[in-house]
Every structure is written in C-alpha cells, then in structure tokens.
Amino acid sequence: MYTFRIIIYFYEMARRLDKYRNLPVFKKSEEILEIAEVIAESLKTDDKSEHFASEIIGNAMIIQVKIAGAEGGGLYSLKMQNAVLIKFAVHDMFNAVAAAAMMEINEEDYVDLMREKVEEFRLEFVQWIRGFDKTYDIPDNWGIRFDTSTPEQEKLEELMFDDDKFDEKFLEDWDDDDINMDDDDL
C-alpha cells in the first residue's frame, strides 16, 4: 500500500510538471532558449565573448525556472515576484545580445531575431500574468501588493514597524543626561 502511494505521488508531480510545460509562455521561453543557445555557441571564441555567452544562456534558463516557480506556488505575491524576476532576466539577456553585437564579437547580427522572440514572449507573458488569482494572497509586510484602503492592509500597517513612533518613544525614555555625554563617556 505504501509503494502505491509513492507511485501516485510521483505521478501527480509529473502531471504538475507537464502543466507548466504546456503553457504558451513556457513554449515561447523554450524558443528563446533555443536562440540563446545558438547565439552563445557563436560567441564562444575568447574570454570576453564567453562572458556574454554565459549571460545569455543563464538568463534564458532563469526565465524557464521562474515560470515553473510561479506555477508551482499558489500565492499571487509569489507568482508576481517570479514574474518580476522573469522580466529582469529577459532584459539582462537581451542586453547581453545587444552588447555583443555592438562590440562586434559575433559574426551574425542576432539582435533583431532576439527582439522579435522577446516581443512574442512578452505578449504571452502579459496574458499569463493576467490570469493570476489576485484573491489568493496574504500580506507580505512590504505593502507592494495590497491596497492601503482595505481593512486587511490597515490591520497589517498597524502591526508594521513605524520609525517615527519608535523615535518619539525612544526620545521620551531618554533623559537629558544621556543626550549630553562627554567625549570621555564614549
């Protein structure tokens, strides 16, 4: 019976993996990775170009990892955190492609091709994040996600650390002798 449960567990895990692999945004990320691999291979001629190659490949892989992470997590704020990291990875990857072209490191000009693929990805990305469930979230104490007019956010803000209130209380408790210290007291 125990072995059967383990098999079902791994089967369910595999199904969850297949779910994100079938997303249009993930399929576009696969296209970006394929192009990134071609570009990186063309750049592997010296140490300087090797840096650009690893930057391009690394960021193309981060895109896929963060899509999987967003799909694996349920909370809206975690999904959006992954989405922001995807945006940064796309920009960093494209900047490395453009910089390699500007420095004339590679023989081919891949900038336009990558720009087209990034735009196709961006359109799928926007559709993907619009599908995130905004109601399935919790406050994260950073105040980024929640509207300050909601009762939940007001309660959260009451609990959050307030520098001004702390400073006022701290100064009230501090007597004048403590403020006027001599150099010998330090």
Secondary structure, DSSP 8 states (H G I E B T S, - for coil): -HHHHHHHHHHHHHHHHHHHHTSHHHHHHHHHHHHHHHHHHHHTTSHHHHHHHHHHHHHHHHHHHHHHHHHH---HHHHHHHHHHHHHHHHHHHHHHHHHHHTT-SSS--HHHHHHHHHHHHHHHHHHHHTS-TTS----SS-SSS-TTSHHHHHHHHHS--HHHHHHHHHHHS-HHHHS--GGG-
